[in-house]
Amino acid sequence: MMAHSVPHMHESRERGFTLIELLVALMIFAMLAGAGVLLLGNSVSAQAQVKARLDDLSAVQRAGGALAADLGQAVPRISRTEAGTLAPAFWSHREGEGVPVMQFVRGGWDNLGNLPRPSLQKVEYWVRQGRLERRTYAQVDGAAGDEPAALLDQVEDVALRFRDGKGDWLDEWTPPQPDLMPRAVEMTVTRAGEPAVTLRFLVGPGPEEKLVIEAGSGNG
């Protein structure tokens, strides 16, 4: 009598993942997720740094534009301070935060509202509490200054040089006559965490320096 074999279970059933395969898959997924998070974080950080740098460059450009507009329209106008004393047409000091680094009078002040004021405007630049500030006056003589506007922050130092009529660059502006103005101004701004930036501006035309001729003794 022929023996018949007992049929085995159907071998077409799908096999499941083993525990080791699941652990390997999870490890690979975790590595890919970590790499993605790191890449995204670096991208966001780079974008933030680029934005901060662009904002910083924009601030420097705005400050340079204000200085160029003011100095380019400077006029040889002697003014009076709030205390009533005479101030030269252009003067500069490096005596700390108590005095402005530059003071002068500019022309071309727009009067769109037809207010009862001149087209001249007295302008001061200050370095106070780590800021480069611009301060203006409603009247050239004897008026109180307006609230200053901050142009740059994190300012550690501002160094100025002045070009005279002979073409020489001077560290201080001490003109022999009160209405004499420099031909150009160089400003080097040092800010925290940033390389120093040097800007140069032309100054509006002023009077020529008067020659002092000493009378010699007569021939006899």
C-alpha positions in Angstrom: 0.0 0.0 0.0 1.5 3.4 -1.1 2.0 5.8 1.7 0.7 9.4 1.2 2.8 12.3 2.6 1.0 14.7 4.9 0.7 18.2 3.3 2.7 20.9 5.0 1.5 24.4 5.8 1.3 26.9 2.9 4.8 28.4 2.5 3.6 31.5 0.7 2.8 33.4 3.9 4.7 36.7 4.1 7.5 36.8 6.6 7.6 39.8 9.0 10.6 42.0 10.0 12.9 40.7 12.7 13.7 42.8 15.7 17.3 43.4 14.4 15.9 44.6 11.1 13.6 47.0 12.8 16.4 48.4 15.0 18.6 48.9 11.9 15.8 50.7 10.1 15.1 52.9 13.1 18.8 53.8 13.4 19.0 54.7 9.7 15.9 56.8 10.0 17.2 58.6 13.1 20.5 59.4 11.3 18.7 60.8 8.3 16.4 62.9 10.6 19.3 64.2 12.6 21.2 65.1 9.4 18.1 66.9 8.1 17.6 68.9 11.4 21.3 69.8 11.4 21.1 71.0 7.7 17.9 73.0 8.4 19.5 74.6 11.5 22.6 75.6 9.6 20.5 77.0 6.8 18.4 79.1 9.3 21.6 80.3 11.1 23.2 81.3 7.8 20.1 83.2 6.7 20.0 85.0 10.1 23.7 86.0 9.7 23.2 87.2 6.1 20.2 89.2 7.2 22.1 90.8 10.1 25.0 91.6 7.8 22.7 93.2 5.2 20.9 95.2 7.9 24.3 96.4 9.2 25.4 97.4 5.7 22.2 99.2 5.1 22.7 101.1 8.4 26.2 102.1 7.3 24.9 103.2 3.9 22.1 105.3 5.5 24.6 107.0 7.9 26.9 107.7 5.0 24.1 109.1 2.9 23.1 111.5 5.7 26.7 112.6 6.2 27.2 113.1 2.4 24.0 115.2 2.1 24.9 117.3 5.1 28.6 117.9 4.4 28.0 118.3 0.7 25.7 121.3 1.4 27.7 122.8 4.2 27.9 126.6 4.1 30.5 129.0 5.7 27.9 130.4 8.2 29.1 131.4 11.7 26.4 130.6 14.2 25.5 131.2 17.9 25.2 128.4 20.4 22.3 128.1 22.9 24.4 130.1 25.4 24.8 132.9 22.8 28.5 132.4 22.1 29.8 132.4 18.5 30.7 129.1 16.9 32.9 128.8 13.8 31.4 127.8 10.6 32.9 124.3 11.0 34.4 122.8 14.1 35.2 119.4 15.5 36.2 118.0 18.9 37.2 114.7 20.5 36.5 115.6 24.1 34.2 112.7 25.0 30.5 112.5 25.0 29.9 116.0 26.3 30.5 117.8 23.0 29.6 116.8 19.4 32.4 115.5 17.1 31.3 117.8 14.4 29.1 120.9 14.1 28.4 123.0 11.0 25.6 124.7 9.1 24.1 123.3 5.9 21.9 124.8 3.2 19.2 123.2 1.1 16.9 122.4 4.0 13.5 121.6 2.3 10.5 123.5 3.6 7.6 121.6 2.1 5.2 123.0 4.6 6.2 126.7 4.0 7.0 127.1 7.7 8.5 130.4 8.9 12.1 129.2 9.0 15.2 129.6 6.9 16.6 127.1 4.5 19.7 126.9 6.6 20.0 124.2 9.3 22.6 123.7 12.0 23.7 120.1 12.2 25.7 118.2 14.9 27.1 114.7 15.0 27.6 113.1 18.4 29.1 109.8 19.7 27.2 108.9 22.9 26.5 105.7 24.7 27.8 103.6 21.8 25.7 105.4 19.2 26.5 107.8 16.3 23.7 110.4 16.5 22.6 113.3 14.3 21.1 116.3 15.9 19.6 119.3 14.2 18.4 122.8 15.2 15.2 124.5 14.1 17.0 127.8 14.1 20.7 128.5 13.3 21.3 130.9 16.2 20.6 130.3 19.8 17.8 127.7 19.5 17.7 124.5 21.4 18.5 121.3 19.6 15.9 118.7 18.5 15.9 115.2 19.8 18.9 113.3 18.3 18.4 110.5 15.8 20.6 107.4 16.1 22.4 106.4 12.9 24.6 103.6 14.1 24.8 101.5 17.2 27.6 99.6 18.9 30.0 102.4 18.0 33.3 102.1 19.9 35.2 105.0 18.3 35.0 107.6 15.6 38.2 109.1 14.2 38.1 112.2 11.9 40.5 113.7 9.5 40.2 116.9 7.5 41.6 117.9 4.2 42.6 121.6 3.9 42.9 123.8 0.9 46.4 122.7 0.3 45.5 119.1 0.0 46.9 118.0 3.4 45.0 115.7 5.7 44.9 117.0 9.3 43.9 115.1 12.5 42.4 118.2 14.0 40.5 121.1 12.4 41.8 124.4 13.9 41.4 126.9 11.1 43.0 130.3 11.3 39.8 132.1 10.5 36.3 131.3 11.8 34.6 130.9 8.4 37.2 128.5 6.9 35.9 125.0 6.1 37.7 121.8 5.2 37.6 120.5 1.6 36.8 117.0 2.7 36.2 114.9 5.8 37.3 111.4 6.4 35.5 109.4 9.1 36.7 106.0 10.4 34.0 104.2 12.4 35.0 101.3 14.7 32.1 99.1 15.9 32.0 96.2 18.2 32.6 92.9 16.4 33.0 94.7 13.0 36.0 95.8 10.9 36.6 99.5 10.9 34.8 101.4 8.1 36.4 104.5 6.5 34.1 107.0 4.7 35.1 110.1 2.9 32.9 113.1 2.1 33.3 116.3 0.1 32.4 119.5 1.9 30.5 122.3 0.3 32.7 125.1 -1.1 33.8 127.7 1.4 36.0 130.8 1.3 39.7 130.7 0.6 42.1 131.1 3.4 43.2 134.7 3.7 46.9 135.3 3.2 48.5 137.2 6.0 51.1 139.5 4.6 53.4 141.1 7.0 54.6 144.5 6.1 58.4 144.6 5.8 60.6 147.4 6.8 61.1 150.1 4.2 64.3 150.6 2.5 66.1 153.7 3.4 
